[in-house]
Each structure stands twice: as C-alpha cells, then as structure tokens.
Amino acid sequence: MARVYLDHNATMPLRPEARAAMIEAMDLVGNPSSVHAEGRAAKGLMERARGQIAEAIGAQAADIVFVSGATEAAALALAGRGLHGAAIEHDAVRSWITEDLPVNAEGRVTVTDPARSTLQVANSETGILQDLPEGLAVSDWTQAFGKIPLAFDWSGVEMALISAHKIGGPKGIGALILKRGLDVEARIRGGGQEMGRRSGTENLIGIAGFGAAAQATQQGLETGRAERLDKLRNILESALDLRTKDTIFVGKGSQRLPNTSCIVTPGWKGETQVMQMDLAGFAVSAGSACSSGKVRSSNVLRAMGLTDGEANCAIRVSLGPDTTEAEVLAFAEAWGAAYDRFRARGR
C-alpha cells in the first residue's frame, strides 16, 4: 500500500477545487485595490471567495477579514484585551490570554464571564467539542470549521478564527470573523486594505484557494462527510482496542470531532510511535503540529488530569475526506504489530 496520510488536523492536502481556483487567480494581473478593469477583475475574484467562505461558515461577507492565518487572526482579536482562557487552547491563543479557566477530566471548560473569555470549539489534539456560551468574546474555530456544521451569525460569538489549510486550502491564509458592528484595531497598518483592519496587498491566490476549499467543504458536510468519518474513527478505535487493554482513547465518552482520535498507551512514548508508524508508511502525530517540529508533553492532556508520563505517550490520528476503511484497518494492523513488539520487549 502507498503511504497513508492520517494527520489532517495538522494540515489537509490541497483540494483540487482550491488548486484550480489558485491557478485562475495566478492569471490575473490586477491589484484588488486598483480601479481599472484589471484591478476590478482581481477585486471581483477576491469578493467571490469572501462570499464562498461566508456562506460556508454562516457569516456575512463584509465581516470576514483576510489575514495570513489563524495565528495572526488570534493576535488581531486578542492582543491587549487580557481575556480569560484555558490551558487546552492552541498556543496561538494561549500567548494572549490568562490561563485560569478550569478544565475537567472530560476536557470541558467552565466559562463564567463570556464577555471576557475565549473558548475553542474543538481541540486539535483530542477533538473534544465545547458548548459556546452566548456573548463569548473570541472563539477559535480552526479545527472545527469543515468538520462539523457551524453558523457564526447564530453562535452568539463576537469573533472567530479560521484557517484555510485545515480545510484543504493553501497555507498562509486565514480569516478573522467579526460580529456585525464590531471592529478591531489594525496591527498591520498602511494602505487600509480589508476595511482598514489589515493593511497590505491581499494574497489573492491564497484567498481564491480558501474560498474554493470552503465551498467544497460545505458541500461535503451536506452530503454526509461527518457521519462517514465518525464511522471510520469508530472502526479504527475498535480495531485498536482488540489489540490492547491498557490504551486510553481520550474523550471517547465526550462529543468529539468525527475525524479525531487521541490514543494514549502508557509506557510507549508518542514520539516513538510516530517514528515507527512513519517507517511503516503512515503519517500521524504526537500532538499539535504548530510547535516548530518539537515533540513535547501535551499541555492539553495534562490539563485534563493525565500525568506527564501518560501525556508523553499520546498520538493523534486524524482522518480526512478521502480516508478509506482499508487505510484505517491497515493502520490498525501496523500499529497493533508495533504494539506487540513493544510489549514483548517488556517496556
């Protein structure tokens, strides 16, 4: 079997629809800020993409601000606000918050003051979902977008962060979504692009790919993609459970993203598992991929009450829209064989 990619929460392969849209954008010479015909053509393509994203996420096109990714969106939304959050948030959010919201053993966060808090929809490592309180100041939708239905205008959230490469768009483009009537202070100043919220000539090629990926993602959800991935994840976990009695499937009793499985096998380091699976032809991860290639104990799992030793023994398997049952079962067989060797060595 060819290599099998099971790390879609880190980044999803570029969708063909996104690739086609990006090639179309490459052929446009105009600057979206120019008023001549070439500039208007570029502007039209950009606004078409903005509309595609708005429709896919249930927002208004005018309230979508294009940035370089969810990390920049987090900085734009959070800098200087002193919001409260939890230790399970992504590092891009944790950099700007006070980590004082409690997390229980099921990975759920208690928010007492929504207007002064931030809370993710879905955790990138465990897939555990949160209920968003009305009036929440900021929410990270990066992992949830495209995997479960979302509607920003009905969410009660004031600002949300999203990124293109998590849904099969290109890397280096994302967006901040604002509740109607809200504004943010620009951190990148200059020509006043993006309604004065983020200056700099827009990344037209990336934006075009983002829009096409968002549209394709919405269509996939409407045709039962989430249900199919949920079934595949359950097949995976059942197959692994047959090979071992000491492995923990984090969040199994909670609502989770349909594609995500966080697997902890005490004593068997996650880094070792990732390398062994890589040699066997499978790409998985030992946690979030946004730490410059570092492998470290998961703050998410520690916040849920796992020990440092247990947190060091976690891997994440994240399925994608093209993942097949045969690939899932092949991974389970390869992982099971490696597990048997690990147990045979007595360590």
FENTAHU-V540093 format. One record per pair of residues at least 4 apart in sequence whose C-alpha atoms are under 7 Angstrom apart, sorted by the first residue. I is the first residue (numbers start at 1). J is the second residue. D is the distance in Angstrom with one decimal. If there is no record, write none. Layout:
I,J,D
I,J,D
This chain:
3,281,4.7
3,282,5.8
4,281,6.2
4,282,4.9
4,283,6.4
4,327,6.7
5,282,6.0
5,283,4.9
6,282,6.8
6,283,5.3
6,284,5.3
6,317,5.7
6,318,5.2
6,319,5.3
7,11,6.9
7,283,6.0
7,284,5.0
7,285,6.4
7,317,6.1
7,318,5.0
7,319,6.8
8,12,4.7
8,318,5.3
8,319,5.9
8,320,5.7
9,124,6.4
9,143,6.8
9,166,6.5
9,318,5.8
10,288,6.9
10,289,5.5
11,165,5.6
11,166,5.1
12,165,6.0
12,166,5.4
12,167,6.1
12,168,4.9
13,168,5.5
14,18,6.6
14,19,6.8
14,168,4.6
14,169,5.5
14,170,6.4
15,19,6.4
15,168,5.0
15,169,6.5
15,213,6.5
16,20,6.2
17,21,6.3
17,212,5.7
17,213,6.4
18,22,6.1
18,169,5.8
18,209,4.1
18,210,6.7
18,212,5.0
18,213,5.3
19,23,6.3
19,209,6.4
20,24,6.3
21,25,6.3
21,208,5.6
21,209,5.4
21,212,6.4
22,26,6.2
22,205,5.0
22,206,6.8
22,208,5.6
22,209,5.2
23,27,6.8
25,204,6.7
25,205,5.3
25,208,6.6
26,205,6.3
28,42,6.4
29,38,6.5
30,38,4.4
30,39,4.2
30,42,5.5
31,39,4.9
31,42,6.2
32,39,4.9
32,40,6.4
32,42,4.9
32,43,4.2
33,39,6.3
34,39,4.5
34,40,6.8
35,39,5.6
35,40,6.0
36,40,6.1
37,41,6.2
38,42,6.5
39,43,6.1
40,44,6.0
41,45,6.3
42,46,6.3
43,47,6.2
44,48,6.1
45,49,6.4
45,208,7.0
46,50,6.3
46,204,6.3
46,207,6.5
46,208,6.4
47,51,6.1
48,52,6.3
49,53,6.3
49,207,6.4
49,208,5.5
49,211,4.1
49,212,6.9
50,54,6.2
50,61,5.7
50,64,7.0
50,211,6.4
51,55,6.1
51,61,5.2
52,56,6.2
52,211,5.2
52,214,6.5
52,215,5.7
53,57,6.2
53,211,5.4
53,214,5.4
53,215,6.9
54,58,5.7
54,59,4.7
54,60,5.5
54,61,5.1
55,59,6.4
56,214,5.9
56,215,6.1
56,218,5.4
57,150,5.7
57,151,5.4
57,152,6.2
58,150,6.8
58,151,4.2
58,152,5.1
58,153,5.9
59,151,6.8
59,152,5.3
59,153,5.4
63,177,5.7
63,178,5.2
63,179,6.8
63,180,6.5
64,175,6.3
64,176,6.0
64,177,4.7
64,178,6.6
65,175,5.3
65,176,5.1
65,177,6.3
65,194,5.9
66,174,5.9
66,175,4.5
66,176,6.6
66,194,6.9
67,72,6.4
67,73,6.4
67,173,6.0
67,174,5.2
67,175,5.3
68,72,6.1
68,172,5.0
68,173,4.3
68,174,5.4
69,73,6.3
69,163,5.3
69,172,5.6
69,173,4.6
69,174,3.8
69,175,6.4
70,74,6.0
70,142,6.9
70,161,5.5
70,162,5.4
70,163,5.1
70,174,5.5
70,175,6.6
71,75,6.5
71,92,5.2
72,76,6.1
73,77,6.1
73,161,5.8
73,175,6.2
73,176,5.2
74,78,5.7
74,92,6.4
74,93,5.9
74,161,6.6
75,79,5.2
76,187,6.5
77,184,6.9
78,96,6.0
79,96,6.0
82,97,5.7
82,98,6.6
83,97,5.2
83,98,6.2
83,116,5.1
83,117,4.9
83,118,6.6
84,97,5.5
84,98,4.9
84,99,6.1
84,100,6.3
84,101,6.6
84,116,6.1
84,117,4.4
84,118,6.2
85,97,5.9
85,98,6.0
85,99,5.0
85,100,6.1
85,101,5.3
85,117,5.8
85,118,5.3
85,119,6.4
86,99,4.9
86,100,5.9
86,101,4.7
86,102,6.5
86,103,6.9
87,99,5.7
87,299,6.7
87,300,6.4
87,303,6.3
88,299,6.7
88,300,4.5
88,303,6.7
89,93,6.2
89,94,6.0
89,120,6.5
90,94,6.1
91,95,6.0
93,97,6.7
101,109,6.6
101,110,6.3
101,111,6.6
102,109,5.7
102,110,5.9
103,107,5.7
103,108,5.5
103,109,4.6
103,110,6.8
103,303,6.4
103,304,6.2
104,108,5.5
104,109,6.7
104,304,5.8
105,304,4.6
105,305,5.9
106,251,6.1
106,254,6.8
106,304,6.7
107,128,6.7
107,304,5.5
108,130,6.4
113,117,6.3
114,133,6.4
114,135,5.7
114,136,4.3
114,137,6.3
115,135,5.7
115,136,5.2
115,137,5.0
116,137,6.1
117,136,6.3
117,137,5.7
117,138,6.8
118,136,6.5
118,137,5.9
118,138,4.7
118,139,5.4
119,138,6.7
119,139,5.0
119,140,6.6
120,130,7.0
120,139,5.0
120,140,4.4
120,141,6.2
121,129,5.6
121,130,5.2
121,139,6.8
121,140,6.2
121,141,5.6
121,144,6.3
122,127,5.6
122,128,5.5
122,129,4.5
122,130,6.4
122,143,6.0
122,144,5.5
122,257,7.0
123,127,4.8
123,128,5.5
123,129,6.7
123,143,6.9
124,143,5.9
124,288,6.6
125,262,6.4
125,287,5.5
125,288,6.1
125,316,6.3
126,250,6.3
126,251,6.6
126,260,6.6
126,261,6.4
126,262,5.1
127,256,4.8
127,257,4.8
127,260,5.4
128,251,6.2
128,254,6.6
128,255,5.9
128,256,4.3
128,257,6.5
129,255,5.7
129,256,5.3
129,257,6.9
132,136,7.0
134,156,4.7
134,157,6.6
135,156,5.3
135,157,5.5
135,158,6.6
136,156,6.8
136,157,4.9
136,158,6.2
137,157,6.2
137,158,5.1
137,159,6.3
138,157,6.5
138,158,6.0
138,159,4.7
138,160,5.7
139,157,6.9
139,159,6.3
139,160,4.8
139,161,6.5
140,160,5.6
140,161,4.9
140,162,7.0
141,145,5.8
141,160,6.1
141,161,5.5
141,162,5.5
142,161,6.1
142,162,4.4
142,163,5.7
143,166,6.8
144,148,6.0
145,150,6.9
146,167,6.0
146,217,5.4
146,218,6.7
147,226,6.2
147,257,6.8
148,226,6.5
151,155,6.1
158,178,6.0
158,179,4.9
159,176,6.9
159,177,5.4
159,178,4.7
159,179,6.1
160,176,5.8
160,177,5.1
160,178,6.9
161,175,6.1
161,176,4.9
161,177,6.5
162,174,5.6
162,175,5.4
162,176,6.6
163,173,6.4
163,174,4.0
163,175,6.4
164,168,6.7
164,169,4.6
164,170,5.9
164,171,6.5
164,173,5.8
164,174,5.4
164,210,5.2
165,169,4.5
165,170,5.0
165,171,4.9
167,213,6.3
167,214,6.9
167,217,6.8
168,213,5.7
169,209,5.4
169,210,4.9
169,213,5.2
170,206,5.9
170,209,6.2
170,210,6.6
173,206,5.9
173,207,6.7
178,182,6.2
184,197,6.5
185,197,6.5
186,196,6.9
186,197,4.6
186,198,5.6
187,198,6.9
188,198,5.5
188,199,5.5
189,198,6.6
189,199,5.1
190,199,5.2
190,200,6.6
191,199,5.4
191,200,6.4
192,196,4.0
192,197,6.9
192,198,6.7
192,199,4.8
193,197,6.9
193,198,5.9
193,199,4.6
193,200,6.2
193,201,7.0
194,198,5.5
194,199,6.6
203,207,6.0
204,208,6.1
205,209,6.4
206,210,6.1
207,211,6.2
208,212,6.4
209,213,6.1
210,214,6.1
211,215,6.3
212,216,6.2
213,217,6.0
214,218,6.2
215,219,6.4
216,220,6.2
217,221,6.4
218,222,6.3
219,223,6.4
220,224,6.6
220,225,5.4
221,225,5.1
221,226,6.2
224,228,6.4
225,229,6.3
225,321,6.9
226,230,6.1
226,258,5.9
227,231,6.3
228,232,6.4
229,233,6.1
229,258,5.5
229,259,5.3
230,234,6.3
230,258,4.2
230,259,6.0
231,235,6.3
232,236,6.2
232,325,6.3
233,237,6.2
233,258,6.9
233,259,6.0
233,261,6.9
234,238,6.0
235,239,6.1
236,240,6.3
236,328,5.9
236,329,6.6
236,332,6.5
237,241,5.9
238,242,6.4
239,332,6.1
240,244,6.7
240,332,5.7
240,336,6.8
241,245,6.6
243,336,5.9
246,265,6.5
247,263,6.8
247,264,5.6
247,265,4.5
248,263,5.8
248,264,5.0
248,265,6.4
249,261,6.9
249,262,5.8
249,263,4.9
249,264,6.5
250,262,5.4
250,263,6.3
259,318,5.4
259,319,4.9
259,320,6.9
260,317,6.0
260,318,4.6
260,319,6.6
261,316,5.8
261,317,5.3
261,318,6.4
262,314,6.7
262,315,5.8
262,316,4.6
262,317,6.5
263,314,5.4
263,315,5.3
263,316,6.2
264,310,6.7
264,313,5.4
264,314,4.3
264,315,6.5
265,313,5.7
265,314,6.7
266,310,5.5
266,313,5.9
267,313,6.5
267,347,6.6
268,313,5.5
269,273,6.4
269,312,5.7
269,313,4.1
270,274,6.1
270,286,5.4
270,312,5.9
270,313,4.3
270,314,4.8
270,315,5.3
271,275,6.4
271,286,6.1
271,295,6.8
272,276,6.1
273,277,6.0
274,278,6.0
274,284,6.1
274,285,6.0
274,286,6.6
275,279,6.3
276,280,6.3
277,281,6.2
277,282,5.2
277,283,6.8
277,335,6.9
278,282,5.0
278,283,5.5
280,334,6.9
282,331,6.9
284,316,6.2
284,317,5.5
285,315,5.7
285,316,5.3
285,317,6.9
286,295,6.9
286,314,5.9
286,315,4.2
286,316,5.8
287,298,6.8
287,315,6.3
287,316,6.0
289,293,6.8
297,308,6.5
297,311,5.5
297,312,4.9
298,302,6.3
298,311,5.5
298,312,6.9
299,303,6.0
300,304,6.5
301,305,6.6
301,306,5.6
301,311,5.7
302,306,4.9
302,307,6.1
302,308,6.6
302,311,6.4
306,310,5.9
306,311,6.1
307,311,6.1
308,312,6.1
309,313,6.7
319,323,6.0
323,327,6.7
324,328,6.4
325,329,6.1
326,330,6.0
327,331,6.2
328,332,6.3
329,333,6.2
330,334,6.2
331,335,5.9
332,336,5.9
333,337,6.2
334,338,6.3
335,339,6.1
336,340,6.2
337,341,6.4
338,342,6.2
339,343,6.2
340,344,6.0
341,345,6.4
342,346,6.8
342,347,6.3
343,347,6.2
